[in-house]
């Protein structure tokens, strides 16, 4: 795999992992936010249907390269909240991408909606 140029990593996001605790209303309590920078956040916006029968979704991908953003992301970050300015996304899947001939992580792909 080739290295990624740091100039392509232009985004900064914050991520909040859910904890096992519940608040008084039965909702999961979020941990303190962690800032991830520099990362690449590919946003998408999809609309299905027309007028009154309209569904909107934001399937997006967040690329975190440990070479530039030293963080370890694992399955505990599923259902975490990613904030990009004013827009919030929920992490559905964390995919670690490793180098082909060793177990070192090249990047993490976080699929968000």
Biopython code that builds the backbone (N, CA, C, O; Angstrom):
import numpy as np
from Bio.PDB.StructureBuilder import StructureBuilder

atoms = [
    (1, "UNK", "N", (0.844, -1.185, 0.000)),
    (1, "UNK", "CA", (0.000, 0.000, 0.000)),
    (1, "UNK", "C", (0.882, 1.237, 0.000)),
    (1, "UNK", "O", (1.976, 1.240, 0.564)),
    (2, "UNK", "N", (0.404, 2.253, -0.621)),
    (2, "UNK", "CA", (1.156, 3.497, -0.654)),
    (2, "UNK", "C", (0.737, 4.377, 0.511)),
    (2, "UNK", "O", (-0.348, 4.224, 1.073)),
    (3, "UNK", "N", (1.607, 5.286, 0.853)),
    (3, "UNK", "CA", (1.275, 6.232, 1.916)),
    (3, "UNK", "C", (0.298, 7.273, 1.406)),
    (3, "UNK", "O", (0.267, 7.590, 0.217)),
    (4, "UNK", "N", (-0.489, 7.794, 2.314)),
    (4, "UNK", "CA", (-1.442, 8.853, 1.983)),
    (4, "UNK", "C", (-0.760, 10.195, 2.251)),
    (4, "UNK", "O", (-0.018, 10.336, 3.223)),
    (5, "UNK", "N", (-1.007, 11.149, 1.409)),
    (5, "UNK", "CA", (-0.448, 12.481, 1.587)),
    (5, "UNK", "C", (-1.247, 13.211, 2.665)),
    (5, "UNK", "O", (-2.477, 13.231, 2.629)),
    (6, "UNK", "N", (-0.554, 13.796, 3.601)),
    (6, "UNK", "CA", (-1.224, 14.469, 4.715)),
    (6, "UNK", "C", (-2.051, 15.659, 4.244)),
    (6, "UNK", "O", (-2.987, 16.060, 4.936)),
    (7, "UNK", "N", (-1.738, 16.226, 3.105)),
    (7, "UNK", "CA", (-2.502, 17.363, 2.589)),
    (7, "UNK", "C", (-3.926, 16.977, 2.212)),
    (7, "UNK", "O", (-4.788, 17.848, 2.099)),
    (8, "UNK", "N", (-4.191, 15.677, 2.014)),
    (8, "UNK", "CA", (-5.542, 15.213, 1.702)),
    (8, "UNK", "C", (-6.416, 15.084, 2.948)),
    (8, "UNK", "O", (-7.638, 14.982, 2.843)),
    (9, "UNK", "N", (-5.796, 15.088, 4.118)),
    (9, "UNK", "CA", (-6.530, 14.938, 5.374)),
    (9, "UNK", "C", (-6.877, 16.331, 5.891)),
    (9, "UNK", "O", (-6.114, 16.928, 6.651)),
    (10, "UNK", "N", (-8.020, 16.835, 5.479)),
    (10, "UNK", "CA", (-8.362, 18.233, 5.724)),
    (10, "UNK", "C", (-9.445, 18.414, 6.781)),
    (10, "UNK", "O", (-9.811, 19.549, 7.083)),
    (11, "UNK", "N", (-9.964, 17.337, 7.347)),
    (11, "UNK", "CA", (-11.102, 17.448, 8.254)),
    (11, "UNK", "C", (-10.692, 17.249, 9.705)),
    (11, "UNK", "O", (-9.686, 16.610, 10.013)),
    (12, "UNK", "N", (-11.507, 17.819, 10.583)),
    (12, "UNK", "CA", (-11.394, 17.637, 12.021)),
    (12, "UNK", "C", (-12.780, 17.307, 12.554)),
    (12, "UNK", "O", (-13.735, 18.044, 12.308)),
    (13, "UNK", "N", (-12.892, 16.204, 13.281)),
    (13, "UNK", "CA", (-14.177, 15.798, 13.849)),
    (13, "UNK", "C", (-13.978, 15.457, 15.319)),
    (13, "UNK", "O", (-12.853, 15.246, 15.773)),
    (14, "UNK", "N", (-15.082, 15.405, 16.054)),
    (14, "UNK", "CA", (-15.054, 14.905, 17.423)),
    (14, "UNK", "C", (-15.899, 13.645, 17.478)),
    (14, "UNK", "O", (-16.900, 13.525, 16.772)),
    (15, "UNK", "N", (-15.489, 12.708, 18.319)),
    (15, "UNK", "CA", (-16.212, 11.446, 18.455)),
    (15, "UNK", "C", (-16.478, 11.202, 19.937)),
    (15, "UNK", "O", (-15.608, 11.416, 20.782)),
    (16, "UNK", "N", (-17.693, 10.752, 20.236)),
    (16, "UNK", "CA", (-18.086, 10.431, 21.604)),
    (16, "UNK", "C", (-18.554, 8.987, 21.639)),
    (16, "UNK", "O", (-19.513, 8.616, 20.963)),
    (17, "UNK", "N", (-17.869, 8.177, 22.434)),
    (17, "UNK", "CA", (-18.203, 6.769, 22.556)),
    (17, "UNK", "C", (-19.316, 6.602, 23.593)),
    (17, "UNK", "O", (-19.346, 7.317, 24.595)),
    (18, "UNK", "N", (-20.228, 5.660, 23.349)),
    (18, "UNK", "CA", (-21.276, 5.377, 24.329)),
    (18, "UNK", "C", (-20.694, 4.520, 25.446)),
    (18, "UNK", "O", (-19.799, 3.705, 25.220)),
    (19, "UNK", "N", (-21.215, 4.717, 26.653)),
    (19, "UNK", "CA", (-20.774, 3.935, 27.802)),
    (19, "UNK", "C", (-21.879, 2.959, 28.186)),
    (19, "UNK", "O", (-22.967, 2.979, 27.611)),
    (20, "UNK", "N", (-21.591, 2.112, 29.153)),
    (20, "UNK", "CA", (-22.578, 1.132, 29.617)),
    (20, "UNK", "C", (-23.600, 1.761, 30.560)),
    (20, "UNK", "O", (-24.643, 1.164, 30.826)),
    (21, "UNK", "N", (-23.313, 2.948, 31.062)),
    (21, "UNK", "CA", (-24.205, 3.598, 32.019)),
    (21, "UNK", "C", (-25.452, 4.132, 31.327)),
    (21, "UNK", "O", (-25.433, 4.459, 30.140)),
    (22, "UNK", "N", (-26.528, 4.212, 32.088)),
    (22, "UNK", "CA", (-27.776, 4.784, 31.598)),
    (22, "UNK", "C", (-28.133, 5.984, 32.459)),
    (22, "UNK", "O", (-27.878, 5.997, 33.663)),
    (23, "UNK", "N", (-28.727, 6.993, 31.827)),
    (23, "UNK", "CA", (-29.162, 8.153, 32.596)),
    (23, "UNK", "C", (-30.547, 7.883, 33.185)),
    (23, "UNK", "O", (-31.049, 6.763, 33.094)),
    (24, "UNK", "N", (-31.157, 8.882, 33.777)),
    (24, "UNK", "CA", (-32.464, 8.738, 34.408)),
    (24, "UNK", "C", (-33.578, 8.378, 33.450)),
    (24, "UNK", "O", (-34.605, 7.845, 33.873)),
    (25, "UNK", "N", (-33.401, 8.654, 32.181)),
    (25, "UNK", "CA", (-34.418, 8.371, 31.170)),
    (25, "UNK", "C", (-34.175, 7.053, 30.447)),
    (25, "UNK", "O", (-34.957, 6.681, 29.572)),
    (26, "UNK", "N", (-33.110, 6.343, 30.793)),
    (26, "UNK", "CA", (-32.820, 5.060, 30.166)),
    (26, "UNK", "C", (-31.982, 5.150, 28.904)),
    (26, "UNK", "O", (-31.818, 4.155, 28.198)),
    (27, "UNK", "N", (-31.449, 6.331, 28.611)),
    (27, "UNK", "CA", (-30.586, 6.492, 27.439)),
    (27, "UNK", "C", (-29.132, 6.275, 27.843)),
    (27, "UNK", "O", (-28.749, 6.520, 28.987)),
    (28, "UNK", "N", (-28.330, 5.813, 26.891)),
    (28, "UNK", "CA", (-26.913, 5.577, 27.154)),
    (28, "UNK", "C", (-26.191, 6.907, 27.357)),
    (28, "UNK", "O", (-26.449, 7.884, 26.653)),
    (29, "UNK", "N", (-25.289, 6.926, 28.323)),
    (29, "UNK", "CA", (-24.496, 8.117, 28.612)),
    (29, "UNK", "C", (-23.289, 8.118, 27.681)),
    (29, "UNK", "O", (-22.671, 7.076, 27.463)),
    (30, "UNK", "N", (-22.954, 9.280, 27.134)),
    (30, "UNK", "CA", (-21.810, 9.410, 26.232)),
    (30, "UNK", "C", (-20.556, 9.779, 27.013)),
    (30, "UNK", "O", (-20.618, 10.530, 27.986)),
    (31, "UNK", "N", (-19.421, 9.246, 26.579)),
    (31, "UNK", "CA", (-18.136, 9.575, 27.188)),
    (31, "UNK", "C", (-17.698, 10.964, 26.725)),
    (31, "UNK", "O", (-18.348, 11.587, 25.885)),
    (32, "UNK", "N", (-16.594, 11.432, 27.282)),
    (32, "UNK", "CA", (-16.063, 12.735, 26.889)),
    (32, "UNK", "C", (-15.659, 12.709, 25.416)),
    (32, "UNK", "O", (-15.171, 11.690, 24.928)),
    (33, "UNK", "N", (-15.861, 13.829, 24.699)),
    (33, "UNK", "CA", (-15.513, 13.847, 23.272)),
    (33, "UNK", "C", (-13.999, 13.831, 23.052)),
    (33, "UNK", "O", (-13.232, 14.415, 23.818)),
    (34, "UNK", "N", (-13.600, 13.146, 21.986)),
    (34, "UNK", "CA", (-12.203, 13.072, 21.573)),
    (34, "UNK", "C", (-12.105, 13.702, 20.190)),
    (34, "UNK", "O", (-12.880, 13.361, 19.297)),
    (35, "UNK", "N", (-11.161, 14.616, 20.010)),
    (35, "UNK", "CA", (-10.977, 15.274, 18.718)),
    (35, "UNK", "C", (-10.039, 14.446, 17.851)),
    (35, "UNK", "O", (-8.940, 14.081, 18.269)),
    (36, "UNK", "N", (-10.492, 14.159, 16.640)),
    (36, "UNK", "CA", (-9.681, 13.434, 15.663)),
    (36, "UNK", "C", (-9.270, 14.400, 14.563)),
    (36, "UNK", "O", (-10.116, 14.942, 13.852)),
    (37, "UNK", "N", (-7.961, 14.612, 14.430)),
    (37, "UNK", "CA", (-7.461, 15.531, 13.423)),
    (37, "UNK", "C", (-6.017, 15.160, 13.121)),
    (37, "UNK", "O", (-5.273, 14.879, 14.061)),
    (38, "UNK", "N", (-5.588, 15.141, 11.911)),
    (38, "UNK", "CA", (-6.296, 15.307, 10.649)),
    (38, "UNK", "C", (-6.885, 13.975, 10.181)),
    (38, "UNK", "O", (-6.253, 12.928, 10.316)),
    (39, "UNK", "N", (-8.086, 14.025, 9.637)),
    (39, "UNK", "CA", (-8.773, 12.849, 9.104)),
    (39, "UNK", "C", (-9.401, 13.207, 7.768)),
    (39, "UNK", "O", (-9.393, 14.367, 7.355)),
    (40, "UNK", "N", (-9.938, 12.207, 7.102)),
    (40, "UNK", "CA", (-10.670, 12.420, 5.849)),
    (40, "UNK", "C", (-12.103, 11.975, 6.081)),
    (40, "UNK", "O", (-12.345, 10.828, 6.458)),
    (41, "UNK", "N", (-13.064, 12.881, 5.856)),
    (41, "UNK", "CA", (-14.472, 12.580, 6.066)),
    (41, "UNK", "C", (-15.207, 12.781, 4.752)),
    (41, "UNK", "O", (-15.417, 13.913, 4.315)),
    (42, "UNK", "N", (-15.597, 11.675, 4.124)),
    (42, "UNK", "CA", (-16.327, 11.720, 2.857)),
    (42, "UNK", "C", (-17.819, 11.687, 3.159)),
    (42, "UNK", "O", (-18.370, 10.656, 3.544)),
    (43, "UNK", "N", (-18.455, 12.831, 2.976)),
    (43, "UNK", "CA", (-19.877, 12.965, 3.288)),
    (43, "UNK", "C", (-20.714, 12.649, 2.062)),
    (43, "UNK", "O", (-20.322, 12.935, 0.931)),
    (44, "UNK", "N", (-21.874, 12.054, 2.307)),
    (44, "UNK", "CA", (-22.845, 11.808, 1.249)),
    (44, "UNK", "C", (-24.210, 12.217, 1.765)),
    (44, "UNK", "O", (-24.462, 12.226, 2.970)),
    (45, "UNK", "N", (-25.075, 12.553, 0.842)),
    (45, "UNK", "CA", (-26.446, 12.917, 1.187)),
    (45, "UNK", "C", (-27.358, 12.295, 0.149)),
    (45, "UNK", "O", (-27.254, 12.603, -1.038)),
    (46, "UNK", "N", (-28.253, 11.422, 0.588)),
    (46, "UNK", "CA", (-29.145, 10.738, -0.337)),
    (46, "UNK", "C", (-30.593, 11.041, 0.017)),
    (46, "UNK", "O", (-30.961, 11.107, 1.190)),
    (47, "UNK", "N", (-31.402, 11.224, -1.012)),
    (47, "UNK", "CA", (-32.834, 11.451, -0.845)),
    (47, "UNK", "C", (-33.567, 10.423, -1.692)),
    (47, "UNK", "O", (-33.270, 10.250, -2.874)),
    (48, "UNK", "N", (-34.532, 9.741, -1.072)),
    (48, "UNK", "CA", (-35.353, 8.779, -1.799)),
    (48, "UNK", "C", (-36.800, 9.224, -1.722)),
    (48, "UNK", "O", (-37.250, 9.709, -0.684)),
    (49, "UNK", "N", (-37.515, 9.065, -2.791)),
    (49, "UNK", "CA", (-38.920, 9.447, -2.816)),
    (49, "UNK", "C", (-39.085, 10.904, -3.194)),
    (49, "UNK", "O", (-38.112, 11.617, -3.439)),
    (50, "UNK", "N", (-40.349, 11.336, -3.236)),
    (50, "UNK", "CA", (-40.647, 12.717, -3.585)),
    (50, "UNK", "C", (-41.681, 13.279, -2.635)),
    (50, "UNK", "O", (-42.471, 12.532, -2.057)),
    (51, "UNK", "N", (-41.680, 14.551, -2.476)),
    (51, "UNK", "CA", (-42.637, 15.350, -1.716)),
    (51, "UNK", "C", (-42.940, 14.752, -0.344)),
    (51, "UNK", "O", (-42.067, 14.770, 0.524)),
    (52, "UNK", "N", (-44.132, 14.228, -0.119)),
    (52, "UNK", "CA", (-44.532, 13.768, 1.212)),
    (52, "UNK", "C", (-43.922, 12.423, 1.599)),
    (52, "UNK", "O", (-43.772, 12.140, 2.788)),
    (53, "UNK", "N", (-43.574, 11.608, 0.645)),
    (53, "UNK", "CA", (-43.001, 10.293, 0.915)),
    (53, "UNK", "C", (-41.491, 10.347, 0.682)),
    (53, "UNK", "O", (-40.968, 9.660, -0.195)),
    (54, "UNK", "N", (-40.806, 11.155, 1.460)),
    (54, "UNK", "CA", (-39.394, 11.439, 1.231)),
    (54, "UNK", "C", (-38.558, 10.911, 2.395)),
    (54, "UNK", "O", (-38.893, 11.129, 3.559)),
    (55, "UNK", "N", (-37.476, 10.219, 2.074)),
    (55, "UNK", "CA", (-36.549, 9.724, 3.085)),
    (55, "UNK", "C", (-35.171, 10.293, 2.795)),
    (55, "UNK", "O", (-34.697, 10.259, 1.660)),
    (56, "UNK", "N", (-34.542, 10.809, 3.825)),
    (56, "UNK", "CA", (-33.204, 11.367, 3.692)),
    (56, "UNK", "C", (-32.237, 10.521, 4.506)),
    (56, "UNK", "O", (-32.572, 10.074, 5.603)),
    (57, "UNK", "N", (-31.046, 10.302, 3.978)),
    (57, "UNK", "CA", (-30.017, 9.590, 4.718)),
    (57, "UNK", "C", (-28.656, 10.197, 4.386)),
    (57, "UNK", "O", (-28.471, 10.821, 3.341)),
    (58, "UNK", "N", (-27.709, 9.996, 5.306)),
    (58, "UNK", "CA", (-26.374, 10.554, 5.141)),
    (58, "UNK", "C", (-25.321, 9.458, 5.324)),
    (58, "UNK", "O", (-24.558, 9.508, 6.289)),
    (59, "UNK", "N", (-25.257, 8.471, 4.424)),
    (59, "UNK", "CA", (-24.221, 7.442, 4.578)),
    (59, "UNK", "C", (-22.852, 8.032, 4.245)),
    (59, "UNK", "O", (-22.617, 8.462, 3.115)),
    (60, "UNK", "N", (-21.958, 8.054, 5.216)),
    (60, "UNK", "CA", (-20.661, 8.708, 5.038)),
    (60, "UNK", "C", (-19.544, 7.802, 5.543)),
    (60, "UNK", "O", (-19.792, 6.853, 6.286)),
    (61, "UNK", "N", (-18.319, 8.101, 5.136)),
    (61, "UNK", "CA", (-17.141, 7.346, 5.548)),
    (61, "UNK", "C", (-16.124, 8.279, 6.193)),
    (61, "UNK", "O", (-15.828, 9.356, 5.676)),
    (62, "UNK", "N", (-15.597, 7.843, 7.327)),
    (62, "UNK", "CA", (-14.551, 8.576, 8.033)),
    (62, "UNK", "C", (-13.286, 7.729, 7.990)),
    (62, "UNK", "O", (-13.283, 6.584, 8.443)),
    (63, "UNK", "N", (-12.208, 8.296, 7.443)),
    (63, "UNK", "CA", (-10.928, 7.607, 7.351)),
    (63, "UNK", "C", (-9.983, 8.203, 8.387)),
    (63, "UNK", "O", (-9.716, 9.404, 8.383)),
    (64, "UNK", "N", (-9.480, 7.343, 9.280)),
    (64, "UNK", "CA", (-8.543, 7.769, 10.318)),
    (64, "UNK", "C", (-7.242, 7.009, 10.096)),
    (64, "UNK", "O", (-7.218, 5.778, 10.127)),
    (65, "UNK", "N", (-6.168, 7.746, 9.873)),
    (65, "UNK", "CA", (-4.855, 7.149, 9.626)),
    (65, "UNK", "C", (-4.013, 7.278, 10.892)),
    (65, "UNK", "O", (-3.665, 8.393, 11.280)),
    (66, "UNK", "N", (-3.674, 6.152, 11.554)),
    (66, "UNK", "CA", (-2.903, 6.217, 12.801)),
    (66, "UNK", "C", (-1.530, 6.859, 12.645)),
    (66, "UNK", "O", (-0.946, 7.311, 13.630)),
    (67, "UNK", "N", (-1.011, 6.904, 11.430)),
    (67, "UNK", "CA", (0.283, 7.555, 11.200)),
    (67, "UNK", "C", (0.199, 9.048, 11.510)),
    (67, "UNK", "O", (1.163, 9.632, 12.005)),
    (68, "UNK", "N", (-0.941, 9.669, 11.224)),
    (68, "UNK", "CA", (-1.111, 11.106, 11.430)),
    (68, "UNK", "C", (-2.013, 11.433, 12.613)),
    (68, "UNK", "O", (-1.889, 12.507, 13.202)),
    (69, "UNK", "N", (-2.901, 10.544, 12.964)),
    (69, "UNK", "CA", (-3.822, 10.739, 14.090)),
    (69, "UNK", "C", (-3.688, 9.517, 14.998)),
    (69, "UNK", "O", (-4.404, 8.533, 14.812)),
    (70, "UNK", "N", (-2.777, 9.564, 15.980)),
    (70, "UNK", "CA", (-2.482, 8.364, 16.775)),
    (70, "UNK", "C", (-3.620, 8.017, 17.740)),
    (70, "UNK", "O", (-3.688, 8.530, 18.857)),
    (71, "UNK", "N", (-4.500, 7.144, 17.286)),
    (71, "UNK", "CA", (-5.624, 6.692, 18.102)),
    (71, "UNK", "C", (-5.911, 5.243, 17.731)),
    (71, "UNK", "O", (-5.659, 4.825, 16.601)),
    (72, "UNK", "N", (-6.435, 4.482, 18.679)),
    (72, "UNK", "CA", (-6.813, 3.093, 18.428)),
    (72, "UNK", "C", (-8.329, 3.014, 18.466)),
    (72, "UNK", "O", (-8.948, 3.306, 19.489)),
    (73, "UNK", "N", (-8.925, 2.618, 17.352)),
    (73, "UNK", "CA", (-10.374, 2.483, 17.257)),
    (73, "UNK", "C", (-10.711, 1.000, 17.154)),
    (73, "UNK", "O", (-10.101, 0.267, 16.376)),
    (74, "UNK", "N", (-11.689, 0.566, 17.949)),
    (74, "UNK", "CA", (-12.088, -0.834, 17.926)),
    (74, "UNK", "C", (-13.609, -0.930, 17.900)),
    (74, "UNK", "O", (-14.296, 0.065, 17.667)),
    (75, "UNK", "N", (-14.129, -2.125, 18.140)),
    (75, "UNK", "CA", (-15.574, -2.358, 18.054)),
    (75, "UNK", "C", (-16.360, -1.579, 19.102)),
    (75, "UNK", "O", (-17.571, -1.412, 18.959)),
    (76, "UNK", "N", (-15.696, -1.096, 20.156)),
    (76, "UNK", "CA", (-16.412, -0.320, 21.175)),
    (76, "UNK", "C", (-16.837, 1.044, 20.651)),
    (76, "UNK", "O", (-17.645, 1.720, 21.288)),
    (77, "UNK", "N", (-16.314, 1.461, 19.511)),
    (77, "UNK", "CA", (-16.699, 2.742, 18.929)),
    (77, "UNK", "C", (-17.929, 2.638, 18.036)),
    (77, "UNK", "O", (-18.359, 3.643, 17.468)),
    (78, "UNK", "N", (-18.503, 1.449, 17.900)),
    (78, "UNK", "CA", (-19.765, 1.339, 17.173)),
    (78, "UNK", "C", (-20.857, 2.008, 18.001)),
    (78, "UNK", "O", (-20.854, 1.902, 19.227)),
    (79, "UNK", "N", (-21.768, 2.680, 17.361)),
    (79, "UNK", "CA", (-22.837, 3.492, 17.962)),
    (79, "UNK", "C", (-22.308, 4.773, 18.587)),
    (79, "UNK", "O", (-23.036, 5.439, 19.323)),
    (80, "UNK", "N", (-21.061, 5.136, 18.314)),
    (80, "UNK", "CA", (-20.529, 6.408, 18.798)),
    (80, "UNK", "C", (-21.101, 7.546, 17.954)),
    (80, "UNK", "O", (-21.591, 7.329, 16.845)),
    (81, "UNK", "N", (-21.029, 8.758, 18.497)),
    (81, "UNK", "CA", (-21.522, 9.946, 17.811)),
    (81, "UNK", "C", (-20.325, 10.714, 17.250)),
    (81, "UNK", "O", (-19.398, 11.059, 17.983)),
    (82, "UNK", "N", (-20.354, 10.979, 15.941)),
    (82, "UNK", "CA", (-19.323, 11.782, 15.277)),
    (82, "UNK", "C", (-19.933, 13.135, 14.955)),
    (82, "UNK", "O", (-20.979, 13.213, 14.311)),
    (83, "UNK", "N", (-19.276, 14.206, 15.405)),
    (83, "UNK", "CA", (-19.762, 15.558, 15.135)),
    (83, "UNK", "C", (-18.803, 16.260, 14.189)),
    (83, "UNK", "O", (-17.597, 16.341, 14.426)),
    (84, "UNK", "N", (-19.380, 16.761, 13.118)),
    (84, "UNK", "CA", (-18.630, 17.513, 12.125)),
    (84, "UNK", "C", (-19.250, 18.902, 12.072)),
    (84, "UNK", "O", (-20.150, 19.151, 11.269)),
    (85, "UNK", "N", (-18.784, 19.792, 12.906)),
    (85, "UNK", "CA", (-19.418, 21.107, 12.979)),
    (85, "UNK", "C", (-20.765, 20.978, 13.663)),
    (85, "UNK", "O", (-20.827, 20.674, 14.855)),
    (86, "UNK", "N", (-21.854, 21.206, 12.921)),
    (86, "UNK", "CA", (-23.187, 21.133, 13.504)),
    (86, "UNK", "C", (-23.899, 19.826, 13.192)),
    (86, "UNK", "O", (-24.944, 19.554, 13.783)),
    (87, "UNK", "N", (-23.377, 19.013, 12.295)),
    (87, "UNK", "CA", (-24.037, 17.784, 11.884)),
    (87, "UNK", "C", (-23.529, 16.609, 12.708)),
    (87, "UNK", "O", (-22.328, 16.478, 12.941)),
    (88, "UNK", "N", (-24.458, 15.751, 13.150)),
    (88, "UNK", "CA", (-24.105, 14.563, 13.911)),
    (88, "UNK", "C", (-24.336, 13.315, 13.068)),
    (88, "UNK", "O", (-25.317, 13.220, 12.329)),
    (89, "UNK", "N", (-23.427, 12.370, 13.189)),
    (89, "UNK", "CA", (-23.515, 11.088, 12.504)),
    (89, "UNK", "C", (-23.344, 9.995, 13.549)),
    (89, "UNK", "O", (-22.706, 10.216, 14.579)),
    (90, "UNK", "N", (-23.905, 8.821, 13.294)),
    (90, "UNK", "CA", (-23.734, 7.676, 14.182)),
    (90, "UNK", "C", (-22.885, 6.626, 13.468)),
    (90, "UNK", "O", (-23.133, 6.299, 12.307)),
    (91, "UNK", "N", (-21.885, 6.104, 14.173)),
    (91, "UNK", "CA", (-20.985, 5.098, 13.613)),
    (91, "UNK", "C", (-21.707, 3.751, 13.588)),
    (91, "UNK", "O", (-22.218, 3.298, 14.613)),
    (92, "UNK", "N", (-21.749, 3.118, 12.428)),
    (92, "UNK", "CA", (-22.383, 1.807, 12.315)),
    (92, "UNK", "C", (-21.361, 0.675, 12.302)),
    (92, "UNK", "O", (-21.618, -0.397, 12.852)),
    (93, "UNK", "N", (-20.205, 0.903, 11.678)),
    (93, "UNK", "CA", (-19.192, -0.148, 11.564)),
    (93, "UNK", "C", (-17.796, 0.463, 11.638)),
    (93, "UNK", "O", (-17.548, 1.544, 11.103)),
    (94, "UNK", "N", (-16.890, -0.247, 12.309)),
    (94, "UNK", "CA", (-15.479, 0.135, 12.345)),
    (94, "UNK", "C", (-14.700, -0.954, 11.615)),
    (94, "UNK", "O", (-14.706, -2.113, 12.028)),
    (95, "UNK", "N", (-14.027, -0.573, 10.523)),
    (95, "UNK", "CA", (-13.273, -1.533, 9.709)),
    (95, "UNK", "C", (-11.791, -1.177, 9.782)),
    (95, "UNK", "O", (-11.382, -0.157, 9.227)),
    (96, "UNK", "N", (-10.973, -1.998, 10.458)),
    (96, "UNK", "CA", (-9.532, -1.753, 10.436)),
    (96, "UNK", "C", (-8.926, -2.304, 9.148)),
    (96, "UNK", "O", (-9.153, -3.461, 8.793)),
    (97, "UNK", "N", (-8.162, -1.481, 8.457)),
    (97, "UNK", "CA", (-7.499, -1.880, 7.214)),
    (97, "UNK", "C", (-6.011, -2.010, 7.525)),
    (97, "UNK", "O", (-5.370, -1.048, 7.948)),
    (98, "UNK", "N", (-5.468, -3.213, 7.309)),
    (98, "UNK", "CA", (-4.062, -3.438, 7.647)),
    (98, "UNK", "C", (-3.221, -3.601, 6.384)),
    (98, "UNK", "O", (-3.741, -3.815, 5.288)),
    (99, "UNK", "N", (-1.919, -3.496, 6.570)),
    (99, "UNK", "CA", (-0.991, -3.717, 5.465)),
    (99, "UNK", "C", (-1.083, -5.179, 5.023)),
    (99, "UNK", "O", (-1.422, -6.036, 5.839)),
    (100, "UNK", "N", (-0.793, -5.487, 3.763)),
    (100, "UNK", "CA", (-0.991, -6.858, 3.273)),
    (100, "UNK", "C", (-0.056, -7.906, 3.875)),
    (100, "UNK", "O", (-0.454, -9.064, 4.003)),
    (101, "UNK", "N", (1.171, -7.543, 4.250)),
    (101, "UNK", "CA", (2.131, -8.556, 4.683)),
    (101, "UNK", "C", (2.446, -8.522, 6.173)),
    (101, "UNK", "O", (3.261, -9.314, 6.646)),
    (102, "UNK", "N", (1.821, -7.631, 6.911)),
    (102, "UNK", "CA", (2.002, -7.637, 8.360)),
    (102, "UNK", "C", (0.703, -7.187, 9.021)),
    (102, "UNK", "O", (-0.247, -6.799, 8.341)),
    (103, "UNK", "N", (0.668, -7.239, 10.298)),
    (103, "UNK", "CA", (-0.566, -6.954, 11.036)),
    (103, "UNK", "C", (-0.692, -5.483, 11.434)),
    (103, "UNK", "O", (-1.586, -5.130, 12.203)),
    (104, "UNK", "N", (0.175, -4.637, 10.930)),
    (104, "UNK", "CA", (0.132, -3.222, 11.282)),
    (104, "UNK", "C", (-1.064, -2.547, 10.602)),
    (104, "UNK", "O", (-1.344, -2.797, 9.430)),
    (105, "UNK", "N", (-1.764, -1.692, 11.353)),
    (105, "UNK", "CA", (-2.963, -1.025, 10.840)),
    (105, "UNK", "C", (-2.560, 0.137, 9.937)),
    (105, "UNK", "O", (-1.769, 0.996, 10.328)),
    (106, "UNK", "N", (-3.114, 0.152, 8.725)),
    (106, "UNK", "CA", (-2.889, 1.252, 7.785)),
    (106, "UNK", "C", (-3.865, 2.388, 8.065)),
    (106, "UNK", "O", (-3.462, 3.547, 8.168)),
    (107, "UNK", "N", (-5.154, 2.056, 8.189)),
    (107, "UNK", "CA", (-6.160, 3.065, 8.517)),
    (107, "UNK", "C", (-7.394, 2.384, 9.089)),
    (107, "UNK", "O", (-7.542, 1.164, 9.020)),
    (108, "UNK", "N", (-8.268, 3.193, 9.652)),
    (108, "UNK", "CA", (-9.574, 2.741, 10.119)),
    (108, "UNK", "C", (-10.630, 3.406, 9.250)),
    (108, "UNK", "O", (-10.564, 4.606, 8.985)),
    (109, "UNK", "N", (-11.601, 2.618, 8.808)),
    (109, "UNK", "CA", (-12.742, 3.163, 8.083)),
    (109, "UNK", "C", (-13.950, 3.075, 9.003)),
    (109, "UNK", "O", (-14.332, 1.986, 9.432)),
    (110, "UNK", "N", (-14.545, 4.208, 9.301)),
    (110, "UNK", "CA", (-15.747, 4.244, 10.121)),
    (110, "UNK", "C", (-16.923, 4.572, 9.222)),
    (110, "UNK", "O", (-16.989, 5.656, 8.642)),
    (111, "UNK", "N", (-17.850, 3.635, 9.108)),
    (111, "UNK", "CA", (-19.046, 3.863, 8.309)),
    (111, "UNK", "C", (-20.081, 4.537, 9.199)),
    (111, "UNK", "O", (-20.407, 4.041, 10.277)),
    (112, "UNK", "N", (-20.588, 5.662, 8.740)),
    (112, "UNK", "CA", (-21.510, 6.472, 9.540)),
    (112, "UNK", "C", (-22.820, 6.680, 8.792)),
    (112, "UNK", "O", (-22.868, 6.630, 7.563)),
    (113, "UNK", "N", (-23.871, 6.914, 9.553)),
    (113, "UNK", "CA", (-25.147, 7.331, 8.967)),
    (113, "UNK", "C", (-25.647, 8.541, 9.725)),
    (113, "UNK", "O", (-26.711, 9.071, 9.409)),
]
sb = StructureBuilder()
sb.init_structure("model")
sb.init_model(0)
sb.init_chain("A")
sb.init_seg("    ")
for serial, (resi, resn, name, xyz) in enumerate(atoms, 1):
    if name == "N":
        sb.init_residue(resn, " ", resi, " ")
    sb.init_atom(name, np.array(xyz, "f"), 0.0, 1.0, " ", f" {name:<3s}", serial, name[0])
structure = sb.get_structure()
